[in-house]
Amino acid sequence: MSSEQFQLLLKTIRTGDLSQFEDFCAYFNNMEFLDLSDMVDFMEIEDNKEKCYYLALSRLLSSLRFGEFEQLIDHSDKMGIFIEVRKIPFRFKIIADLHLDGMQRGMTGRIFEIIRFFNKYNLFEMNFTNEELELIEDIKKSNRSLVANLKDLFGKVSNSLIFYSCKIMPYDLYLNFVVRVKSYLRNELRSELRGRFNIRFLKNWTDWYSMYGLSVRYLSTVQQFMDTLEKNYGFYENLAIKEKKKDFYENKDFLEFNVMYRTFYDIEENQEYREIKKHFVSLDNVLKNKENILKKDNYKFYSLSMVLFGGLGPQGLGFTYSTPRGEVIEICSDQKEAEAIIIKFKQYLKRKFLGKLDEELENLGIDADIRTKINDYLLELLNPKDLISYYDRDPILKKIRSFLYQIEEFQQTYKSELKSVIKKISKAVTIILRRIKVKDQFITRMDLVAKGKIKSEDIAKLTSLRGKSHYDVLRERFFFQNEINWFFEDYSEEINELDKQFSMF
C-alpha cells in the first residue's frame, strides 16, 4: 500500500464513503506477507472490513510506518471499530523480523525505537500461563535493576514487556545464532564457517563494540578499580610524607595514576597484549560514592574517571563509568570522527554575557562611554532566546568592529586608539567564550558534584555525540547484556550441541 493509497483510505473513513474501501479489502485479502502463527484472536473476526482494518495496521507495523499506524488507530471509531491490540495479526512475528533484520544489518539501535512504539500501544499484550506469571514475578523480585532499566528505556513496565525482553527476544538470538547457522552447516556455505564462527563471542560482545559512533570498552571490575585507586593514593601519600611535599595535600582533590589493561590474548601466538591507560580521578567524587558504586543491583551509572592517555577517543581521551553489574566501562568518540563532539562549550544567556563583557572591558581600561555604547548595541542585536557560545565569538567581534568604525568620535578623538580598543575587546570576548579543554570540563563537573549541584550518576547524561549521550549507550548496553544472558541460560543445550558440530569439521 503506497502513501497515496493510505491517504485515500483515510479520506474514505473520514467521509464515511466506503465505496473505495472494497478495493482496499481485496488488496489485503490477497496478501500473504507473513505466516499465521500468532493470529488466533484475528481469526475470530467475522466482519470483512474489520478484518482488513486490522490487516492494514499489521502491514503498517511491518513496514515501520508508525505515523500512519497511529492515524489509522485514531480513525478506527469512524468505522465503528474499537481496537483490541490482540486482534492485530503477526505482531510478534513482525517485531521478531525487524529485530533479526537489525542484528544482521548492524542496526542494533533501531530495536529501541520499535520496542518503545510497541510498548506505547500495548502491542506486547498476551495471555500467560501460571508458570509464566510465576517467572515474571520472580524476575521483578530478584532482578530490580532489570525492571528499572526497562522503565528507564521504555516508560511503563508491564508483565508483557518483561516477558518479551527476557524470553521472546532471546529466542530471536536463538533463531539468528543457532537455527540460522545450522542451516549453513547443511549446505555449501559450511566451509565458509570453518574456524571463523564461535557463538561464545556473543557473551563478550558488549565488552568492546561501537554504538552511535561512540566506542565502548569494558576495562575491569569496579572493585579492582577501587583497589588500584586506593593503592595509588596510599603510595603518593607516603611519598609526600617522606619527601615533605606540601603540594600533594594542597592538590589532593584529583589524582592521576596508570593502569595496565589486557587487550586480548592471541591463542595461536601464545601472546598476551596489554596497554596502559592514565586515569584522572576526583577523589571526593569516587570516595564519597564508593558504597553506592560497589553496591550490587543499584541501577546507577557513576562517573569514575577521565582517561588522559590510552583512551578510546581522539588524542587518547576517554571517560569511565561504573555499571549496576560492577563493571568499569570506558566510552568516547569514534576515532574516525574528525572532531571529538563530546564537549559542550560554555554557553551564556544574553544578559549574563553582556555583564561579563562589561566587566572584562573595564578591567582592560576601556572608557565607560564606549562600554555603554557597545552594551546597548549588543543588547539590541543579540536574541535573548539564543544561547551565546564559543561559536558566536567571530560573528560578534565582526559586528562590534563594524559598529565602532561608524561611531563619529572614533573618527576624531579616538581614531589613533581604535585598533588598540578593538584588540582589547577581542581579548575580552575571547576570555569569556574560550574553548574549554576536555580535562578542564571534567574538573568543572567534578567541582559541581562536590558542591552538590549535580550528581555523579548524571555526568553520563551531559556527555554526548550527535544527540546520543554516554548514558544512552550505558543503559542500552545493560539491556543487551540482559538479552544475551537469558539467551545463554535458556538455550545452553542447543548452543553446546552447535559447538559439538563445529568441533567435528
matplotlib code that plots the C-alpha trace (Angstrom):
import matplotlib.pyplot as plt

x = [0.0, 1.5, 1.2, -1.3, -3.4, -3.2, -4.3, -7.2, -8.2, -8.2, -10.3, -13.0, -13.0, -13.4, -16.2, -18.0, -18.0, -16.7, -17.1, -13.3, -12.8, -13.8, -10.6, -8.6, -10.2, -9.5, -5.8, -5.3, -7.3, -4.8, -1.8, 0.2, 3.2, 3.6, 2.7, -0.4, 1.2, 0.0, -3.4, -5.8, -7.7, -7.7, -9.3, -12.3, -13.2, -16.1, -16.6, -14.6, -14.0, -12.8, -10.5, -9.0, -8.6, -6.5, -4.5, -3.8, -2.5, -0.3, 1.0, 2.0, 3.8, 5.8, 7.0, 7.8, 5.2, 4.4, 2.9, 0.3, -0.4, -1.2, -3.5, -5.4, -5.8, -7.2, -9.7, -11.0, -14.0, -15.2, -15.5, -17.2, -14.2, -12.8, -9.3, -8.2, -4.4, -4.5, -6.5, -3.7, -2.1, 1.6, 2.6, 5.3, 6.4, 6.8, 9.0, 11.0, 11.7, 12.6, 14.9, 16.6, 16.9, 18.5, 21.0, 22.0, 22.4, 24.1, 21.2, 21.0, 19.9, 16.7, 15.2, 14.8, 12.6, 10.5, 10.1, 9.2, 6.4, 5.1, 5.1, 3.2, 0.3, 0.4, 1.3, 3.2, -0.1, -0.6, -2.1, 0.2, 0.2, 0.6, 4.2, 5.0, 3.4, 5.5, 8.6, 7.7, 7.1, 10.4, 12.2, 10.5, 11.8, 15.2, 16.3, 15.3, 17.9, 16.5, 13.0, 14.5, 16.3, 13.1, 11.3, 14.2, 14.2, 10.5, 8.4, 5.7, 6.7, 4.0, 4.3, 4.2, 7.2, 9.2, 8.3, 9.2, 12.6, 13.6, 12.0, 11.0, 14.0, 16.5, 14.5, 15.4, 19.1, 18.5, 17.0, 19.9, 22.9, 21.7, 19.0, 20.5, 24.0, 22.7, 21.2, 24.6, 26.1, 23.7, 24.6, 27.6, 28.2, 29.5, 33.2, 32.9, 32.2, 35.2, 37.5, 35.6, 32.4, 32.3, 29.0, 30.7, 31.9, 28.3, 28.9, 31.6, 30.2, 29.4, 33.0, 34.3, 32.0, 30.8, 27.3, 26.1, 29.7, 30.8, 33.4, 32.7, 35.1, 35.0, 38.1, 37.8, 35.6, 34.7, 36.3, 39.6, 39.4, 38.8, 41.6, 44.0, 42.9, 43.4, 46.7, 48.0, 46.6, 48.5, 51.7, 51.6, 50.6, 53.5, 55.9, 54.6, 55.2, 58.7, 59.7, 57.6, 55.7, 53.0, 51.7, 50.3, 47.9, 47.1, 46.1, 44.8, 41.3, 42.4, 44.8, 46.5, 47.6, 48.4, 46.8, 47.9, 45.0, 44.9, 43.5, 43.4, 45.2, 46.4, 46.0, 48.0, 51.0, 50.5, 50.9, 49.1, 48.7, 48.4, 48.0, 48.4, 45.7, 46.2, 43.2, 42.4, 40.1, 38.2, 38.9, 35.9, 33.5, 34.7, 35.3, 32.0, 30.0, 32.2, 29.5, 26.8, 29.3, 30.1, 26.5, 25.0, 21.8, 21.9, 20.7, 23.0, 26.0, 28.5, 31.3, 34.6, 37.5, 38.7, 41.3, 44.1, 46.3, 45.5, 41.8, 39.4, 38.8, 40.8, 44.1, 43.7, 41.0, 38.0, 35.6, 34.8, 31.7, 30.5, 27.6, 25.0, 26.8, 30.0, 31.9, 34.2, 33.2, 35.1, 33.3, 34.5, 34.0, 34.9, 38.5, 37.1, 35.4, 37.2, 36.4, 35.5, 32.0, 31.8, 32.3, 29.7, 31.2, 30.4, 27.1, 25.6, 22.3, 22.5, 22.4, 25.0, 27.3, 26.9, 27.6, 30.8, 31.9, 31.4, 33.4, 36.3, 36.3, 36.5, 39.5, 41.2, 40.7, 38.0, 36.2, 32.7, 31.0, 32.4, 31.4, 27.8, 27.6, 28.8, 26.4, 23.4, 24.3, 24.7, 21.6, 19.6, 21.5, 21.5, 18.4, 17.5, 16.3, 19.7, 22.5, 25.8, 28.8, 32.3, 30.9, 29.4, 32.8, 33.9, 30.5, 30.1, 33.6, 32.9, 29.7, 31.4, 34.3, 31.9, 29.8, 32.9, 34.1, 30.8, 31.0, 31.8, 34.0, 36.3, 36.8, 38.0, 39.1, 39.9, 40.9, 44.5, 43.4, 40.7, 42.9, 44.0, 40.4, 39.3, 42.2, 41.2, 37.5, 38.6, 40.6, 37.7, 35.3, 37.8, 38.3, 34.6, 33.9, 37.1, 37.0, 37.1, 39.5, 38.1, 40.2, 39.0, 35.4, 35.8, 37.3, 34.4, 31.9, 33.6, 33.6, 29.8, 29.5, 31.5, 29.2, 26.1, 24.8, 24.8, 25.0, 27.9, 25.4, 24.1, 27.5, 27.0, 23.9, 25.9, 28.4, 27.1, 27.7, 25.1, 22.2, 23.2, 24.7, 27.0, 24.0, 22.1, 24.9, 25.3, 21.6, 21.2, 24.3, 22.8, 19.6, 21.6, 23.5, 20.2, 19.1, 22.4, 22.4, 18.9, 19.8, 22.8, 20.6, 17.6, 19.4, 22.5, 21.8, 21.3, 24.5, 26.5, 25.2, 26.2, 29.7, 30.0, 29.0, 31.7, 34.3, 33.6, 35.0]
y = [0.0, 3.3, 6.6, 7.7, 4.6, 5.2, 8.8, 7.7, 5.2, 7.8, 10.1, 7.4, 6.7, 10.4, 11.0, 7.8, 6.9, 3.4, 2.9, 2.6, 0.5, -2.7, -2.4, -2.0, -5.1, -7.1, -5.9, -7.3, -10.5, -11.4, -10.6, -13.4, -11.4, -13.2, -16.6, -17.2, -18.3, -15.5, -14.6, -16.7, -13.6, -12.2, -15.3, -14.7, -11.5, -12.2, -8.7, -8.4, -4.7, -5.0, -7.9, -5.7, -2.8, -5.0, -6.3, -2.7, -2.0, -5.1, -4.1, -0.6, -2.1, -4.4, -1.5, 0.7, 3.3, 4.2, 7.6, 6.1, 3.3, 6.0, 7.8, 4.5, 3.8, 7.4, 6.9, 3.5, 4.9, 6.4, 2.8, 1.7, -0.4, -0.3, -1.6, -4.6, -4.9, -8.7, -8.9, -7.2, -10.2, -11.0, -8.6, -10.8, -12.1, -8.5, -7.4, -10.6, -10.0, -6.4, -7.4, -10.1, -7.7, -5.1, -7.6, -8.8, -5.3, -3.8, -1.6, -2.6, 0.9, 0.7, -2.0, 0.5, 2.7, -0.3, -1.6, 1.9, 2.1, -1.4, -0.7, 2.6, 0.8, -2.3, -4.5, -7.0, -7.9, -11.7, -14.4, -16.0, -19.4, -19.7, -20.9, -17.8, -15.5, -17.0, -16.4, -12.8, -12.2, -13.9, -11.5, -8.5, -9.6, -10.9, -8.5, -5.0, -3.4, -5.2, -3.8, -0.3, -0.5, -1.3, 1.6, 3.9, 2.9, 2.4, 4.1, 1.8, -1.7, -4.4, -8.2, -8.4, -6.1, -8.1, -11.4, -10.1, -8.8, -11.9, -14.7, -13.7, -11.5, -14.2, -16.6, -14.2, -14.6, -18.4, -18.0, -15.9, -17.6, -21.2, -22.0, -19.8, -21.2, -24.8, -24.1, -23.0, -26.3, -28.2, -26.6, -25.4, -22.4, -24.8, -24.4, -20.6, -21.0, -23.3, -21.7, -18.4, -19.0, -19.2, -18.4, -17.7, -14.4, -13.1, -13.3, -10.7, -8.7, -5.7, -5.6, -3.9, -2.5, 0.8, 2.3, 5.7, 6.5, 6.0, 3.4, 1.3, -0.9, -3.0, -2.3, -4.1, -4.7, -1.7, -3.5, -3.7, -0.1, 1.0, -1.2, 0.4, 3.9, 3.4, 1.7, 4.7, 7.2, 5.5, 5.4, 9.1, 10.0, 8.0, 9.6, 13.1, 12.4, 11.1, 14.0, 16.5, 17.6, 20.0, 20.5, 16.9, 17.8, 21.2, 19.5, 16.1, 16.7, 15.0, 12.1, 10.7, 7.0, 4.5, 1.1, -1.7, -3.5, -6.7, -6.0, -9.6, -12.9, -14.5, -18.3, -19.1, -17.0, -17.6, -13.9, -11.5, -7.9, -5.1, -1.3, 1.5, 4.0, 7.1, 7.8, 11.2, 10.9, 13.2, 11.6, 13.4, 12.1, 8.5, 8.0, 9.8, 7.5, 4.4, 2.4, 3.1, 2.3, -1.1, -1.9, -4.7, -4.2, -0.5, 0.9, 3.9, 4.7, 6.7, 8.8, 7.3, 9.0, 10.7, 8.8, 11.2, 8.7, 5.5, 6.3, 5.4, 8.8, 11.4, 12.4, 9.3, 10.6, 8.8, 8.7, 5.8, 4.9, 2.2, -0.1, -1.9, -5.1, -3.9, -3.1, -0.2, 0.9, 3.4, 5.4, 8.1, 9.2, 7.0, 7.5, 8.2, 11.4, 14.5, 16.2, 15.0, 16.2, 15.1, 18.6, 21.2, 24.7, 27.4, 28.9, 32.2, 34.0, 37.4, 39.5, 37.2, 37.5, 41.3, 41.6, 39.6, 41.5, 44.9, 43.6, 42.4, 45.7, 47.7, 45.6, 46.3, 50.1, 50.7, 54.1, 53.9, 55.7, 53.2, 50.3, 51.6, 52.0, 48.5, 47.2, 49.0, 47.9, 44.2, 44.4, 45.2, 42.9, 39.6, 37.4, 36.8, 33.3, 32.3, 30.9, 32.6, 30.2, 29.7, 29.5, 33.0, 34.7, 35.7, 36.9, 39.1, 40.6, 41.3, 43.2, 45.1, 46.2, 47.4, 49.3, 51.0, 52.2, 54.0, 56.0, 59.6, 60.2, 57.3, 59.1, 62.1, 61.8, 58.0, 57.4, 56.6, 54.3, 52.4, 49.4, 49.1, 49.3, 46.6, 44.4, 44.7, 44.0, 40.9, 39.7, 40.3, 38.3, 35.5, 35.2, 34.8, 32.5, 30.5, 26.8, 24.6, 21.7, 18.3, 18.0, 21.4, 20.5, 17.3, 19.2, 21.7, 18.9, 17.2, 20.5, 20.8, 17.2, 18.2, 21.2, 19.0, 20.9, 17.8, 14.1, 11.8, 9.4, 12.3, 13.1, 10.5, 12.4, 15.5, 13.9, 13.2, 12.8, 13.8, 13.7, 10.4, 10.6, 8.3, 7.5, 6.2, 3.9, 2.6, 1.8, 0.2, -1.8, -3.0, -4.1, -6.1, -7.8, -9.0, -10.4, -12.2, -13.6, -15.1, -16.5, -18.5, -19.6, -20.7, -22.3, -23.8, -27.3, -26.1, -24.0, -26.9, -29.1, -26.5, -26.3, -30.1, -29.9, -27.3, -29.4, -32.2, -30.3]
z = [0.0, -1.1, 0.8, -1.8, -1.2, 2.5, 2.3, 0.1, 2.7, 5.5, 3.3, 2.7, 6.5, 7.4, 4.9, 5.6, 1.9, 1.8, -2.0, -2.4, 0.7, -1.2, -3.3, -0.2, 1.3, -1.8, -1.7, 1.8, 1.3, -1.4, 0.8, 2.4, 3.6, 6.9, 8.5, 10.6, 13.8, 16.1, 14.7, 16.8, 18.0, 14.5, 13.0, 15.3, 13.4, 11.1, 9.6, 6.4, 6.7, 10.3, 9.4, 6.6, 9.1, 11.4, 8.5, 7.5, 11.0, 10.8, 7.4, 8.6, 11.5, 9.3, 7.1, 10.1, 9.1, 12.7, 11.9, 9.6, 12.1, 14.7, 12.2, 11.4, 15.2, 15.7, 12.9, 14.0, 15.7, 12.4, 11.2, 14.5, 15.3, 18.8, 18.5, 20.5, 20.0, 20.4, 17.2, 15.2, 13.4, 13.2, 16.0, 17.4, 14.0, 12.8, 15.7, 15.5, 11.8, 12.5, 15.3, 13.2, 10.3, 12.6, 14.0, 10.6, 9.2, 12.2, 13.1, 16.7, 17.9, 15.9, 18.1, 21.0, 18.8, 17.8, 21.3, 22.6, 20.0, 20.6, 24.4, 23.9, 22.1, 24.3, 21.3, 23.5, 25.4, 25.6, 27.8, 30.3, 31.9, 35.7, 35.2, 33.1, 35.6, 38.4, 36.3, 35.8, 39.5, 40.3, 37.8, 39.5, 42.9, 42.1, 39.3, 40.3, 38.0, 35.0, 35.8, 36.4, 33.1, 31.2, 32.9, 32.1, 28.4, 27.7, 30.4, 31.7, 32.6, 32.1, 32.6, 28.8, 28.4, 30.9, 29.3, 25.8, 27.0, 28.9, 26.9, 23.4, 22.4, 23.4, 21.1, 18.3, 19.2, 19.0, 15.5, 14.4, 16.0, 16.2, 13.7, 11.0, 11.5, 11.4, 8.0, 6.8, 8.1, 5.9, 2.6, 0.6, 3.0, 5.6, 4.6, 5.0, 8.7, 9.4, 12.0, 12.0, 14.0, 17.7, 19.4, 22.7, 21.3, 22.0, 25.7, 25.5, 22.6, 24.8, 26.2, 23.1, 20.5, 18.9, 19.1, 17.7, 16.8, 20.4, 21.2, 24.3, 26.2, 29.4, 31.5, 34.8, 37.8, 40.0, 42.9, 41.0, 40.1, 43.7, 44.9, 42.4, 43.2, 46.9, 46.4, 44.3, 46.7, 49.5, 47.5, 46.7, 50.3, 51.7, 49.1, 50.1, 53.8, 53.1, 50.8, 52.8, 49.7, 50.9, 47.3, 47.4, 50.2, 48.7, 45.4, 46.5, 45.2, 42.0, 41.4, 38.3, 38.0, 35.3, 34.9, 32.7, 30.9, 29.0, 25.5, 24.1, 24.0, 20.8, 21.2, 18.1, 19.1, 22.8, 23.2, 25.6, 24.5, 27.1, 27.1, 29.6, 30.5, 32.6, 34.8, 36.2, 39.2, 41.5, 44.9, 46.5, 43.9, 43.9, 47.7, 48.6, 46.3, 47.0, 48.9, 46.2, 43.4, 44.8, 45.8, 43.7, 41.8, 42.1, 38.8, 38.6, 36.3, 38.4, 36.8, 37.8, 35.9, 32.8, 30.7, 29.8, 27.9, 26.1, 25.9, 23.0, 21.7, 19.7, 21.4, 23.6, 25.8, 27.3, 30.2, 32.6, 34.5, 36.8, 36.0, 38.1, 37.3, 39.0, 35.8, 34.7, 31.2, 29.1, 26.4, 24.0, 20.4, 17.5, 16.2, 12.7, 13.9, 12.7, 15.9, 19.4, 19.7, 23.3, 24.6, 25.3, 25.2, 27.7, 27.0, 28.3, 28.3, 26.7, 29.9, 31.6, 28.6, 28.5, 32.2, 31.9, 28.8, 30.5, 33.5, 31.2, 29.2, 32.4, 33.6, 30.2, 30.7, 28.1, 28.6, 30.3, 27.4, 24.9, 27.1, 27.3, 23.5, 22.9, 25.6, 24.1, 20.6, 21.6, 23.8, 20.7, 18.3, 20.3, 20.5, 24.2, 23.4, 21.8, 23.9, 23.2, 23.0, 21.6, 18.0, 18.2, 19.0, 15.5, 14.3, 17.4, 17.0, 13.4, 14.2, 17.1, 14.9, 12.1, 14.7, 16.3, 12.9, 12.4, 15.7, 15.0, 18.0, 16.9, 13.6, 15.6, 19.2, 19.4, 15.8, 16.7, 19.6, 17.6, 16.8, 20.4, 21.6, 19.2, 20.2, 23.9, 23.0, 21.1, 24.0, 26.4, 24.2, 23.7, 27.5, 28.0, 25.1, 25.2, 24.1, 27.2, 27.2, 28.0, 31.2, 32.3, 31.7, 33.7, 36.6, 36.4, 36.5, 39.4, 41.3, 40.7, 42.1, 45.2, 45.7, 45.4, 42.3, 40.1, 40.9, 39.9, 38.2, 36.0, 34.4, 31.7, 30.6, 29.9, 27.5, 24.0, 20.3, 17.8, 20.3, 21.9, 25.4, 27.2, 29.4, 26.4, 25.5, 29.0, 29.6, 26.1, 26.7, 30.0, 28.1, 25.5, 28.3, 29.8, 26.4, 25.9, 29.5, 29.0, 25.6, 27.1, 30.0, 28.0, 25.1, 26.7, 25.4, 21.8, 22.0, 23.3, 20.5, 17.9, 19.4, 19.0, 15.4, 14.8, 16.5, 14.0, 11.0]

ax = plt.figure().add_subplot(projection="3d")
ax.plot(x, y, z, "-o")
ax.set_aspect("equal")
plt.show()
